[in-house]
Amino acid sequence: MQLASLISSCNNYTHPLSIKGEQNPIAVKAENLKFSFKSLAPPLMAALVALSPLCYTPVSNGQTIDIQRGGSLFRQACIGCHDAGGNIIQPGATLYMKDLQRNGVDTEEEIYRITYYGKGRMPGFGSECMPRGQCTFGARLEDDDIKVLAEFVKMQADQGWPTIQD
């Protein structure tokens, strides 16, 4: 920056041996240099903003593993009835945020509770689920798995159920 200001101050400088009417070559280069910076500024700023860490939510390896594990658990235990967040058994009880809110199940804790103990036509998947008739006849899930699953369902609901990647 200082060099550019020093060079630009040379615009009015006339070398004692220069011929009148001839432009100072340093001043010409300074003008070209200013033009180059002006033309590069917008793309450089765009690249800086696009690559800025403020534009992306940092995801730790642990979060990525939990998301993948949640997706795997969802495919294993839930997708039969709740494919893409829907509900083939009871249409008013989808996993979309508007239905979760209407049914009072819009927190991870409530999603955990219903996944563990079941409610209505949905069976419970918890290892200690009671009464027995409300629980799944299939494999039960561990408490940690249900917690990861509840986090996954809440995250998907918040995002409008984007496609689940394998």
N, C-alpha and C positions, 0 to 999 in steps of 0.2 A: 504494500500500500504506500509506504513512504517513497519507494523507488518511483512508483507511478506519479506521485505528486511532484517529486523532484524533476522527473522528465517533463511533466506537463508545464512546469514553471519555465522550462527552456523554450517555450513557444515564441516568446518575444526576443529571445537572445539572437543577436546577429554576430556571426563570427567575423572578426576583422578582415579576413581574407575572402569572405564569401561574396559572390556576385549579387548585386541588388536584384530583387525579384525572384531569387531562387529560394525554395523552402528548405528549412532546416530538416535534414533527414531524421534527426532524433525526434523532432516534433511530429513528423509523419508517422513514425513507428509508434509513438505514444498514442496517437489518435486510433491507429489500428488495434493497439492493445486494449484501449477502452472499449472499442466496438466488440472485440472478442469476449470480454468479460460480460458485457451487456447481453450478448446473444447466448452466452452459456448459462447465465443466471437462472432462467426459468427451468431448464431441464435439470440443472444441478439441485435446485430446491425441490423439484418434484421427486427426484431420486432420494434425496435426504429424508423427505417426509415419508415416502413409501417404505424405506428401509428402516425407519425409526422404530425403536422398541416400543414406543408409545402407541403405535398403530396395532400392535398384536398383543393379545393377552398371553403372558408367558404360561406355558403348560409344563409342569414338571414331569419327569418320567413316572413318578408315582401316580399322578393324575391320569396320565395316558394309560397306564396299566389298569387303573380302576375303571376307566371308561371302556376299555376293551373287555375287561372282565364283566362289567355290567351288561355290555352288549351280548356277550356270550351267555350269561345267565338269562337274559331276556329271551334270547333265541331258544334256550333250553326249556324254560318254564312258562313263558308268557305268550309267545308269539302265536300259539295255536288259537287263542281267543283275541289277543290284542295286537294283531298284525298292523304295523304302521301307526300304532297308537289308537286304533279303533276298538270296537268291541262287537264281536259277531253274536254274542249271547244276549247282551242287553245294550242296545244302541245309545241309551242316555247315560251310560257309565263308561265313556271312552276315557282315554288317558290324555286327551287334549285339555289344555289349561282351563278353558271355559267350563267344561264339564267337571273337572276336578274342583274348581272353585264353587260351582253350584252345589256339588255334593259334599263340600266341606273336607276335601281330601287334597288340598293344594300345598301341603308342606311335606318335607321328607319324613317327618315323624308319623304323620297320618298315613302316608303311602306305606311306610314300614309296618304300621299296626295292621292295616288291612291285608298286606301281603303275608304277614305272619299268622294272623288269626282268621282271615277271610271275612266276607260280609255278603249277605244275600246269596246270590248264585256263585260268587267267587269263592273258591276254596282257599283255606289257609295253607301256607307252605312251611310254617315254622316247625322246628323239631319238637316243641312242646305245645303245639296247637291243640286246643280243646274248644268245644266238644268234638268228639271224634267224627261225627257226621258232617261237620263244617270244614274238615280238613281234607287235603288232597289224598287220594289213594296211591298216588305216585311217590316219587322220591321227595324227601323233605330237604329244605335248605338250612344251612347253618346261619346263626345270627349275623355273622359278618357278611355273608353272601346276601342276605336280605337287606342289610344296610347299604351295600354297594348297589344292589338292584334298585332300591328306593332313590338313591342319589342319581342313578342313571335315568330312571323314569322322570324324575323332577327336571333334570337337565334337558331331556328330550322334549318334555312338555313346554318348558320355557322357550325352546327353539322352534316350536311348531312341528315337531317330529320329522326332522330331516331324515334322509335315507340312512339306514344303519349299514355301516361298512363291515365287511368280514375281516 
